[in-house]
Amino acid sequence: MGVEELFHLSSNQSIYEHEVAIGKALDTIPLAELYEQAESALSSGKEGGFEDHLVMALLKWFKQWFKWVNSPECDRCGGETNPRGAEPPRPEEAKYGARAVEIYHCEKCRTLTRFPRYNDPVRLLETRCGRCGEWANAFTLLLKALDLDVRYVWNAEDHVWNEVYSPFHERWIHVDSCEEAYDRPLIYADGWGKKMSYVIGFSVTGARDVTRRYVRRPDASLPRNRFNEAELEQVLQGITIDLRQRMTAEMREIYSERDEVEEAEMMSYQEEQVVEVPRQSGAPDWVAQRGEDGRS
Ligand SMILES: [Zn+2]
């Protein structure tokens, strides 16, 4: 992972802007139902604005609609499977952005099942399954389809999630679709006991190091030795300036004001710890193996 990967993650955000992808997402989301839930939460006086309630409704729906995969079911008999390594993708899998295909063996009927790790979010709306990568990828598209300002958040310790900009709260809000979590940025450090080095948010309007939102205590942090700090800052700033070049001066002003507010927000985090719950998604042993069971 070098700075090239940062540029790649940034440029990848434009895939969620494609009209066909947005259209497919809008066909998938039960819009009327979610709008109704958001309206009713709003009128019942629950905290937040319409967009906040809409994202919470989307999270709730998505959590039961999209499936978590540890080992996939056997293609042939539906039985349990065990991992048997990985293979390069076939053309029909590579077509949907699969860079690797995990292979699973069924003990019962002794056949192999392929689990292509698709990167095409539209394809994921059809397969409706995966691990955090697939969840965050598909969820980014759905949030985009609702016309929200969305970040795809990359963590160096193998997790990804989202952030949405809340017009009501006037700040970026943590959103993790695997955990149905809204505005619980300390879920990783305090709930999972996860230690992190870098957390970077990418959107079509910029790239930002948001580690301080998620790592607020020294004992929840890992050494930051992947990038030179000055170079990282320069790269993220460069990406942001570049992305905002096509904006009107007025829009650019709005986004720089948001940046300033966000900087003040992140500066304000002192050492704090809230009570969080352990990770909900994934099999217990897999979660423990990743050091995310809140016990480390
Ligand atoms: Zn089988």
Residues whose N, C-alpha, C, O or C-beta is under 5 A from the ligand:
A	BS01	ZN	C74 R76 C77 G78 G79 C106 K108 C109 R110
